[in-house]
């Protein structure tokens, strides 16, 4: 079962997020666009190690990111805290989809704290303002053993 938007908002605000009323949804919280990056070199995913590739942060010309078709990494604008007994999912907002864009993220484990990132796939040129609502975070109840203690714990805080 998924949590109410009020529960998600309370957890994010406890983690330091400053949410406005437009971000609060019935079933989750909208996340905003904090930054956009282009990958500059190959990354590495091995069995026992990993390396996130170097990337270049793009500039919002005249207050907008002008993105051509391709794949980008986005950083969300809010810190996130996934409470004990919950798992987080981030889905694209429908306006993003209606503009030929999609957003992919991984599972957000219980105990994760940080300013996360996702992959933005742009199918047709689009302009996006910094701070625009691009995704919605939802929480579901989940049994688990332990909490997140991985390499990305505390990122961006």
NUGU-937798 format. One record per residue: residue in three letters; x, y, z of N, C-alpha, C, CB in turn; residue number from 1. Coordinates in Angstrom, 3 decimals. Glycine has a CB too. Layout:
% residues N
res, n_east, n_north, n_up, ca_east, ca_north, ca_up, c_east, c_north, c_up, cb_east, cb_north, cb_up, n
Ala, X, Y, Z, X, Y, Z, X, Y, Z, X, Y, Z, NUM;
...
% end
This chain:
% residues 157
res, n_east, n_north, n_up, ca_east, ca_north, ca_up, c_east, c_north, c_up, cb_east, cb_north, cb_up, n
Unk, 0.829, -1.166, 0.000, 0.000, 0.000, 0.000, 0.889, 1.251, 0.000, -0.952, -0.014, 1.209, 1;
Unk, 0.457, 2.273, -0.739, 1.208, 3.511, -0.826, 0.755, 4.491, 0.257, 1.049, 4.136, -2.217, 2;
Unk, 1.704, 5.303, 0.725, 1.414, 6.314, 1.738, 0.699, 7.510, 1.110, 2.713, 6.770, 2.434, 3;
Unk, 0.055, 8.293, 1.939, -0.577, 9.527, 1.478, 0.501, 10.561, 1.152, -1.562, 10.077, 2.548, 4;
Unk, 0.127, 11.533, 0.350, 1.039, 12.624, 0.047, 1.453, 13.389, 1.291, 0.407, 13.566, -0.941, 5;
Unk, 0.533, 13.509, 2.259, 0.860, 14.200, 3.511, 1.961, 13.468, 4.271, -0.391, 14.331, 4.395, 6;
Unk, 1.930, 12.133, 4.254, 2.978, 11.346, 4.932, 4.323, 11.506, 4.234, 2.590, 9.853, 4.979, 7;
Unk, 4.302, 11.502, 2.901, 5.549, 11.685, 2.141, 6.111, 13.074, 2.415, 5.308, 11.485, 0.611, 8;
Unk, 5.252, 14.092, 2.401, 5.695, 15.467, 2.666, 6.299, 15.586, 4.059, 4.523, 16.450, 2.517, 9;
Unk, 5.679, 14.976, 5.047, 6.198, 15.043, 6.417, 7.589, 14.423, 6.510, 5.243, 14.336, 7.386, 10;
Unk, 7.798, 13.296, 5.837, 9.111, 12.636, 5.860, 10.167, 13.481, 5.164, 9.029, 11.258, 5.196, 11;
Unk, 9.819, 14.073, 4.016, 10.781, 14.896, 3.305, 11.111, 16.161, 4.087, 10.249, 15.254, 1.926, 12;
Unk, 10.105, 16.770, 4.694, 10.365, 17.975, 5.486, 11.204, 17.660, 6.715, 9.051, 18.628, 5.909, 13;
Unk, 11.017, 16.478, 7.313, 11.850, 16.072, 8.444, 13.301, 15.889, 8.003, 11.313, 14.769, 9.071, 14;
Unk, 13.491, 15.580, 6.730, 14.836, 15.423, 6.178, 15.448, 16.723, 5.694, 14.806, 14.449, 5.051, 15;
Unk, 14.737, 17.845, 5.850, 15.296, 19.138, 5.494, 14.733, 19.768, 4.241, 16.732, 19.007, 5.338, 16;
Unk, 13.781, 19.113, 3.561, 13.207, 19.690, 2.351, 12.267, 20.834, 2.702, 12.466, 18.619, 1.540, 17;
Unk, 12.339, 21.906, 1.935, 11.407, 23.026, 2.072, 10.413, 22.908, 0.918, 12.159, 24.432, 2.061, 18;
Unk, 9.233, 22.394, 1.206, 8.236, 22.148, 0.171, 7.224, 23.281, 0.129, 7.529, 20.809, 0.409, 19;
Unk, 6.761, 23.606, -1.089, 5.654, 24.549, -1.185, 4.361, 23.775, -1.420, 5.898, 25.582, -2.323, 20;
Unk, 3.247, 24.450, -1.301, 1.949, 23.770, -1.372, 1.717, 23.098, -2.724, 0.830, 24.760, -1.097, 21;
Unk, 2.261, 23.627, -3.811, 2.065, 23.021, -5.133, 2.763, 21.672, -5.262, 2.570, 23.958, -6.216, 22;
Unk, 3.775, 21.413, -4.445, 4.497, 20.146, -4.516, 3.748, 19.009, -3.826, 5.869, 20.301, -3.898, 23;
Unk, 2.827, 19.330, -2.970, 2.079, 18.313, -2.215, 0.950, 17.781, -3.087, 1.513, 18.900, -0.877, 24;
Unk, 0.966, 16.480, -3.310, -0.039, 15.818, -4.120, -0.791, 14.811, -3.255, 0.607, 15.124, -5.347, 25;
Unk, -1.945, 14.341, -3.700, -2.699, 13.380, -2.886, -1.909, 12.116, -2.530, -3.956, 12.986, -3.613, 26;
Unk, -1.047, 11.664, -3.448, -0.352, 10.394, -3.238, 1.163, 10.508, -3.208, -0.741, 9.438, -4.302, 27;
Unk, 1.690, 11.711, -3.148, 3.137, 11.855, -3.120, 3.538, 13.315, -3.085, 3.762, 11.172, -4.320, 28;
Unk, 4.796, 13.555, -3.404, 5.358, 14.903, -3.414, 6.117, 15.096, -4.721, 6.292, 15.141, -2.180, 29;
Unk, 5.876, 16.247, -5.352, 6.611, 16.574, -6.574, 8.037, 16.977, -6.233, 5.905, 17.703, -7.353, 30;
Unk, 8.987, 16.458, -7.006, 10.387, 16.861, -6.897, 10.692, 17.814, -8.043, 11.347, 15.620, -6.922, 31;
Unk, 11.530, 18.791, -7.762, 11.856, 19.805, -8.758, 13.217, 19.543, -9.395, 11.833, 21.190, -8.125, 32;
Unk, 13.456, 20.248, -10.479, 14.726, 20.155, -11.182, 15.748, 21.051, -10.504, 14.566, 20.538, -12.667, 33;
Unk, 16.812, 20.438, -9.987, 17.881, 21.186, -9.350, 19.029, 21.500, -10.291, 18.394, 20.430, -8.174, 34;
Unk, 19.432, 20.521, -11.105, 20.551, 20.709, -12.029, 20.465, 19.643, -13.121, 21.927, 20.633, -11.279, 35;
Unk, 21.112, 19.935, -14.262, 21.159, 19.007, -15.396, 22.622, 18.801, -15.773, 20.325, 19.548, -16.622, 36;
Unk, 22.974, 17.539, -16.053, 24.344, 17.184, -16.398, 24.379, 16.361, -17.672, 25.006, 16.417, -15.255, 37;
Unk, 25.484, 16.468, -18.417, 25.782, 15.571, -19.530, 26.994, 14.744, -19.137, 26.037, 16.364, -20.865, 38;
Unk, 26.925, 13.454, -19.404, 28.049, 12.587, -19.086, 29.187, 12.883, -20.055, 27.637, 11.088, -19.151, 39;
Unk, 30.414, 13.004, -19.521, 31.561, 13.414, -20.321, 32.501, 12.268, -20.664, 32.319, 14.475, -19.601, 40;
Unk, 32.358, 11.123, -20.001, 33.239, 9.986, -20.245, 32.532, 8.716, -19.804, 34.593, 10.152, -19.502, 41;
Unk, 33.090, 7.566, -20.131, 32.456, 6.315, -19.697, 32.543, 6.123, -18.185, 33.102, 5.128, -20.402, 42;
Unk, 31.502, 5.553, -17.623, 31.514, 5.145, -16.225, 31.907, 3.675, -16.153, 30.127, 5.387, -15.554, 43;
Unk, 31.830, 3.102, -14.957, 32.173, 1.695, -14.793, 31.274, 1.068, -13.739, 33.660, 1.531, -14.407, 44;
Unk, 30.716, -0.088, -14.053, 29.938, -0.875, -13.104, 30.518, -2.278, -13.118, 28.400, -0.878, -13.459, 45;
Unk, 31.226, -2.636, -12.052, 31.843, -3.956, -11.940, 31.163, -4.782, -10.873, 33.326, -3.831, -11.634, 46;
Unk, 31.687, -5.972, -10.666, 31.128, -6.835, -9.614, 31.451, -6.316, -8.224, 31.653, -8.256, -9.761, 47;
Unk, 32.654, -5.771, -8.053, 33.093, -5.357, -6.718, 33.375, -3.863, -6.598, 34.323, -6.117, -6.339, 48;
Unk, 33.262, -3.139, -7.671, 33.523, -1.704, -7.621, 32.700, -0.996, -8.683, 35.025, -1.409, -7.813, 49;
Unk, 32.641, 0.322, -8.560, 31.908, 1.146, -9.521, 32.542, 2.513, -9.561, 30.403, 1.248, -9.156, 50;
Unk, 32.259, 3.218, -10.646, 32.747, 4.591, -10.780, 31.727, 5.371, -11.593, 34.165, 4.639, -11.455, 51;
Unk, 31.241, 6.455, -11.018, 30.354, 7.343, -11.744, 31.224, 8.222, -12.624, 29.461, 8.195, -10.776, 52;
Unk, 30.869, 8.301, -13.898, 31.664, 9.051, -14.871, 31.676, 10.546, -14.564, 31.127, 8.817, -16.278, 53;
Unk, 32.731, 11.193, -15.029, 32.771, 12.653, -14.972, 31.636, 13.189, -15.833, 34.158, 13.210, -15.451, 54;
Unk, 31.089, 14.311, -15.411, 30.018, 14.914, -16.184, 30.113, 16.426, -16.110, 28.651, 14.436, -15.688, 55;
Unk, 29.453, 17.063, -17.036, 29.472, 18.510, -17.150, 28.101, 19.059, -16.769, 29.865, 18.948, -18.583, 56;
Unk, 28.086, 20.021, -15.849, 26.817, 20.647, -15.480, 26.441, 21.666, -16.551, 26.909, 21.326, -14.076, 57;
Unk, 25.222, 21.571, -17.029, 24.740, 22.490, -18.051, 24.269, 23.790, -17.409, 23.603, 21.848, -18.864, 58;
Unk, 24.233, 24.838, -18.207, 23.797, 26.154, -17.759, 22.392, 26.418, -18.263, 24.764, 27.253, -18.242, 59;
Unk, 21.582, 27.010, -17.415, 20.219, 27.396, -17.809, 20.305, 28.786, -18.439, 19.220, 27.383, -16.568, 60;
Unk, 20.361, 28.835, -19.774, 20.425, 30.115, -20.481, 19.085, 30.824, -20.383, 20.821, 29.911, -21.961, 61;
Unk, 19.113, 32.098, -20.025, 17.886, 32.893, -19.888, 16.871, 32.209, -18.984, 17.263, 33.149, -21.260, 62;
Unk, 17.361, 31.506, -17.942, 16.470, 30.882, -16.986, 15.837, 29.580, -17.441, 15.415, 31.819, -16.644, 63;
Unk, 16.371, 28.971, -18.509, 15.829, 27.699, -19.003, 16.956, 26.796, -19.483, 14.815, 27.941, -20.144, 64;
Unk, 16.771, 25.511, -19.212, 17.638, 24.520, -19.852, 17.013, 24.219, -21.205, 17.799, 23.201, -18.971, 65;
Unk, 17.793, 24.330, -22.252, 17.332, 23.991, -23.604, 17.997, 22.676, -23.981, 17.672, 25.134, -24.652, 66;
Unk, 17.210, 21.609, -23.922, 17.753, 20.264, -24.080, 17.322, 19.658, -25.411, 17.308, 19.367, -22.921, 67;
Unk, 18.304, 19.221, -26.182, 18.014, 18.500, -27.410, 17.808, 17.032, -27.101, 19.142, 18.683, -28.437, 68;
Unk, 17.367, 16.260, -28.094, 17.181, 14.826, -27.877, 18.459, 14.192, -27.344, 16.749, 14.136, -29.178, 69;
Unk, 18.305, 13.323, -26.364, 19.454, 12.655, -25.770, 19.178, 12.269, -24.335, 20.680, 13.541, -25.843, 70;
Unk, 20.236, 11.834, -23.676, 20.137, 11.366, -22.296, 20.941, 12.287, -21.392, 20.634, 9.905, -22.168, 71;
Unk, 20.330, 12.675, -20.284, 20.933, 13.587, -19.325, 20.782, 12.999, -17.925, 20.286, 15.000, -19.411, 72;
Unk, 21.581, 13.491, -16.991, 21.399, 13.167, -15.581, 20.839, 14.419, -14.930, 22.752, 12.696, -14.894, 73;
Unk, 19.782, 14.251, -14.139, 19.208, 15.384, -13.408, 19.405, 15.170, -11.918, 17.700, 15.560, -13.739, 74;
Unk, 19.646, 16.256, -11.229, 19.675, 16.238, -9.766, 18.393, 16.926, -9.323, 20.976, 16.956, -9.171, 75;
Unk, 17.724, 16.297, -8.389, 16.490, 16.879, -7.868, 16.819, 18.050, -6.954, 15.657, 15.819, -7.113, 76;
Unk, 15.841, 18.899, -6.705, 16.065, 20.094, -5.921, 15.848, 19.935, -4.428, 15.197, 21.152, -6.412, 77;
Unk, 15.366, 18.758, -4.007, 15.021, 18.574, -2.601, 15.815, 17.429, -1.985, 13.523, 18.315, -2.451, 78;
Unk, 16.241, 17.602, -0.726, 16.796, 16.458, -0.008, 15.665, 15.492, 0.326, 17.541, 16.911, 1.285, 79;
Unk, 15.996, 14.221, 0.332, 15.017, 13.160, 0.559, 15.467, 12.320, 1.743, 14.839, 12.277, -0.711, 80;
Unk, 14.513, 11.898, 2.540, 14.785, 10.948, 3.623, 13.716, 9.878, 3.545, 14.799, 11.650, 5.042, 81;
Unk, 14.136, 8.632, 3.306, 13.198, 7.518, 3.226, 13.090, 6.908, 4.618, 13.657, 6.450, 2.164, 82;
Unk, 11.892, 6.949, 5.204, 11.735, 6.463, 6.573, 11.829, 4.943, 6.690, 10.417, 6.923, 7.124, 83;
Unk, 12.075, 4.514, 7.892, 12.064, 3.092, 8.242, 10.714, 2.490, 7.829, 12.322, 2.887, 9.779, 84;
Unk, 10.744, 1.312, 7.267, 9.513, 0.624, 6.893, 8.915, 1.080, 5.577, 8.511, 0.801, 7.957, 85;
Unk, 9.652, 1.900, 4.825, 9.155, 2.425, 3.557, 10.182, 2.216, 2.456, 8.809, 3.914, 3.685, 86;
Unk, 9.706, 2.255, 1.238, 10.552, 2.246, 0.052, 10.060, 3.379, -0.833, 10.511, 0.852, -0.699, 87;
Unk, 10.964, 4.084, -1.486, 10.579, 5.217, -2.321, 10.675, 4.885, -3.798, 11.444, 6.419, -2.007, 88;
Unk, 9.727, 5.434, -4.540, 9.736, 5.346, -6.002, 9.578, 6.759, -6.547, 8.594, 4.394, -6.537, 89;
Unk, 10.287, 7.064, -7.624, 10.155, 8.364, -8.278, 9.687, 8.118, -9.700, 11.503, 9.167, -8.255, 90;
Unk, 8.604, 8.790, -10.061, 7.999, 8.642, -11.380, 7.952, 9.995, -12.070, 6.582, 8.033, -11.276, 91;
Unk, 7.996, 10.019, -13.411, 7.923, 11.304, -14.100, 6.536, 11.920, -13.977, 8.293, 11.140, -15.571, 92;
Unk, 6.472, 13.236, -13.940, 5.175, 13.917, -14.003, 4.622, 13.782, -15.422, 5.304, 15.429, -13.592, 93;
Unk, 3.327, 13.790, -15.542, 2.709, 13.555, -16.849, 3.072, 14.634, -17.864, 1.201, 13.480, -16.705, 94;
Unk, 3.294, 15.866, -17.434, 3.668, 16.922, -18.376, 5.013, 16.604, -19.030, 3.730, 18.289, -17.661, 95;
Unk, 5.921, 16.006, -18.291, 7.202, 15.593, -18.862, 6.956, 14.552, -19.955, 8.146, 15.023, -17.760, 96;
Unk, 6.137, 13.558, -19.655, 5.820, 12.511, -20.629, 5.137, 13.080, -21.865, 4.933, 11.448, -19.991, 97;
Unk, 4.236, 14.022, -21.670, 3.502, 14.617, -22.788, 4.402, 15.472, -23.671, 2.348, 15.458, -22.268, 98;
Unk, 5.599, 15.768, -23.186, 6.587, 16.504, -23.966, 7.702, 15.588, -24.463, 7.175, 17.638, -23.135, 99;
Unk, 7.396, 14.299, -24.630, 8.326, 13.305, -25.199, 9.562, 13.073, -24.349, 8.754, 13.736, -26.572, 100;
Unk, 9.418, 13.223, -23.034, 10.537, 12.986, -22.124, 10.116, 11.957, -21.086, 10.997, 14.309, -21.440, 101;
Unk, 11.078, 11.219, -20.592, 10.813, 10.303, -19.491, 11.941, 10.398, -18.476, 10.655, 8.852, -20.002, 102;
Unk, 11.690, 9.856, -17.307, 12.631, 9.942, -16.203, 12.748, 8.570, -15.579, 12.188, 10.998, -15.155, 103;
Unk, 13.958, 8.092, -15.394, 14.193, 6.790, -14.779, 15.006, 6.974, -13.504, 14.921, 5.834, -15.761, 104;
Unk, 14.616, 6.241, -12.472, 15.392, 6.225, -11.242, 15.388, 4.813, -10.687, 14.828, 7.233, -10.204, 105;
Unk, 16.254, 4.580, -9.745, 16.329, 3.287, -9.078, 15.400, 3.292, -7.861, 17.792, 2.965, -8.658, 106;
Unk, 15.301, 2.159, -7.209, 14.569, 2.058, -5.950, 15.295, 2.881, -4.891, 14.427, 0.570, -5.499, 107;
Unk, 14.544, 3.570, -4.057, 15.104, 4.367, -2.965, 14.848, 3.588, -1.680, 14.468, 5.824, -2.904, 108;
Unk, 15.881, 2.971, -1.131, 15.750, 2.093, 0.033, 15.488, 2.847, 1.325, 16.990, 1.266, 0.188, 109;
Unk, 14.845, 2.154, 2.264, 14.626, 2.684, 3.605, 15.964, 3.134, 4.182, 13.951, 1.622, 4.527, 110;
Unk, 15.971, 4.311, 4.789, 17.179, 4.835, 5.408, 18.012, 5.733, 4.526, 18.008, 3.727, 5.859, 111;
Unk, 17.740, 5.757, 3.208, 18.502, 6.642, 2.318, 18.225, 8.091, 2.678, 18.148, 6.377, 0.833, 112;
Unk, 19.288, 8.888, 2.708, 19.175, 10.334, 2.876, 20.111, 11.001, 1.890, 19.502, 10.769, 4.337, 113;
Unk, 19.597, 11.976, 1.155, 20.438, 12.690, 0.208, 19.611, 13.446, -0.807, 21.369, 11.733, -0.496, 114;
Unk, 20.308, 14.096, -1.719, 19.683, 14.765, -2.854, 19.972, 13.872, -4.054, 20.230, 16.257, -3.062, 115;
Unk, 18.976, 13.121, -4.455, 19.169, 12.088, -5.459, 19.204, 12.597, -6.883, 18.106, 11.087, -5.337, 116;
Unk, 19.453, 11.653, -7.771, 19.554, 11.932, -9.197, 18.754, 10.905, -9.985, 21.025, 11.934, -9.651, 117;
Unk, 18.472, 11.250, -11.227, 17.782, 10.345, -12.132, 18.269, 10.568, -13.552, 16.262, 10.538, -12.046, 118;
Unk, 17.819, 9.694, -14.445, 18.180, 9.807, -15.859, 16.999, 10.395, -16.618, 18.589, 8.421, -16.454, 119;
Unk, 17.232, 11.511, -17.278, 16.217, 12.162, -18.096, 16.494, 11.831, -19.553, 16.202, 13.704, -17.865, 120;
Unk, 15.532, 11.174, -20.184, 15.628, 10.877, -21.619, 14.717, 11.841, -22.356, 15.241, 9.385, -21.932, 121;
Unk, 15.307, 12.620, -23.259, 14.588, 13.628, -24.023, 14.412, 13.094, -25.444, 15.348, 15.005, -24.016, 122;
Unk, 13.154, 12.872, -25.830, 12.862, 12.342, -27.159, 12.728, 13.414, -28.212, 11.614, 11.537, -27.121, 123;
Unk, 12.376, 14.624, -27.799, 12.211, 15.765, -28.695, 12.648, 16.988, -27.899, 10.713, 15.902, -29.225, 124;
Unk, 13.237, 17.961, -28.563, 13.751, 19.142, -27.863, 12.723, 19.710, -26.889, 14.160, 20.217, -28.870, 125;
Unk, 13.227, 20.141, -25.733, 12.354, 20.676, -24.682, 13.105, 21.746, -23.908, 11.867, 19.547, -23.724, 126;
Unk, 12.363, 22.682, -23.343, 12.928, 23.686, -22.448, 12.347, 23.440, -21.064, 12.624, 25.150, -22.946, 127;
Unk, 13.214, 23.429, -20.050, 12.771, 23.196, -18.674, 13.440, 24.243, -17.780, 13.118, 21.731, -18.195, 128;
Unk, 12.643, 24.878, -16.947, 13.176, 25.869, -16.023, 13.715, 25.191, -14.770, 12.099, 26.897, -15.654, 129;
Unk, 14.819, 25.693, -14.210, 15.260, 25.207, -12.909, 14.124, 25.409, -11.903, 16.564, 25.942, -12.443, 130;
Unk, 13.912, 24.441, -11.039, 12.848, 24.528, -10.056, 11.509, 24.018, -10.545, 12.701, 25.925, -9.618, 131;
Unk, 11.409, 23.668, -11.833, 10.154, 23.113, -12.357, 9.917, 21.733, -11.750, 10.188, 23.028, -13.913, 132;
Unk, 8.658, 21.399, -11.520, 8.303, 20.087, -10.978, 8.371, 19.063, -12.109, 6.876, 20.108, -10.323, 133;
Unk, 9.285, 18.094, -11.969, 9.497, 17.116, -13.042, 9.167, 15.680, -12.634, 10.926, 17.180, -13.506, 134;
Unk, 9.062, 15.411, -11.352, 8.881, 14.034, -10.877, 7.977, 14.015, -9.657, 10.240, 13.384, -10.543, 135;
Unk, 7.473, 12.833, -9.338, 6.709, 12.671, -8.104, 7.268, 11.490, -7.331, 5.199, 12.471, -8.400, 136;
Unk, 7.563, 11.731, -6.056, 8.038, 10.670, -5.170, 6.856, 10.105, -4.414, 9.124, 11.192, -4.189, 137;
Unk, 6.793, 8.769, -4.378, 5.777, 8.072, -3.594, 6.477, 7.073, -2.688, 4.733, 7.360, -4.516, 138;
Unk, 5.846, 6.761, -1.566, 6.358, 5.776, -0.615, 5.385, 4.604, -0.549, 6.565, 6.409, 0.798, 139;
Unk, 5.943, 3.413, -0.406, 5.142, 2.218, -0.156, 5.693, 1.527, 1.078, 5.148, 1.257, -1.388, 140;
Unk, 4.820, 0.854, 1.784, 5.260, 0.071, 2.938, 6.093, -1.091, 2.435, 4.048, -0.434, 3.784, 141;
Unk, 7.143, -1.408, 3.195, 8.035, -2.484, 2.768, 8.699, -3.133, 3.978, 9.103, -1.949, 1.793, 142;
Unk, 8.716, -4.449, 3.980, 9.509, -5.175, 4.965, 10.963, -5.115, 4.510, 9.015, -6.664, 5.128, 143;
Unk, 11.866, -5.026, 5.452, 13.284, -5.006, 5.078, 14.129, -5.396, 6.274, 13.703, -3.612, 4.550, 144;
Unk, 15.339, -5.800, 5.963, 16.336, -6.087, 6.984, 17.419, -5.036, 6.864, 16.923, -7.533, 6.836, 145;
Unk, 17.540, -4.204, 7.858, 18.536, -3.137, 7.817, 18.037, -1.969, 6.984, 19.861, -3.659, 7.256, 146;
Unk, 18.864, -0.937, 6.914, 18.546, 0.248, 6.120, 19.730, 0.562, 5.217, 18.203, 1.467, 7.034, 147;
Unk, 19.501, 1.459, 4.274, 20.514, 1.799, 3.283, 21.765, 2.360, 3.951, 19.957, 2.807, 2.275, 148;
Unk, 22.921, 1.834, 3.535, 24.204, 2.312, 4.032, 25.231, 2.233, 2.910, 24.666, 1.490, 5.265, 149;
Unk, 24.788, 2.617, 1.694, 25.645, 2.509, 0.523, 26.458, 3.741, 0.226, 24.833, 2.188, -0.647, 150;
Unk, 27.117, 3.723, -0.917, 28.028, 4.778, -1.321, 27.359, 6.131, -1.528, 28.715, 4.378, -2.570, 151;
Unk, 26.052, 6.137, -1.788, 25.378, 7.395, -2.083, 24.683, 7.996, -0.861, 24.371, 7.184, -3.185, 152;
Unk, 24.850, 7.379, 0.298, 24.249, 7.908, 1.512, 24.783, 9.310, 1.777, 24.529, 6.980, 2.715, 153;
Unk, 23.896, 10.265, 1.967, 24.288, 11.637, 2.268, 24.690, 12.454, 1.064, 25.401, 11.629, 3.226, 154;
Unk, 24.514, 11.945, -0.153, 24.962, 12.691, -1.337, 24.210, 14.015, -1.460, 24.764, 11.849, -2.615, 155;
Unk, 24.941, 15.039, -1.799, 24.354, 16.340, -2.037, 23.890, 17.104, -0.806, 23.233, 16.181, -2.928, 156;
Unk, 24.121, 16.544, 0.379, 23.683, 17.248, 1.599, 24.762, 18.184, 2.103, 23.309, 16.248, 2.700, 157;
% end
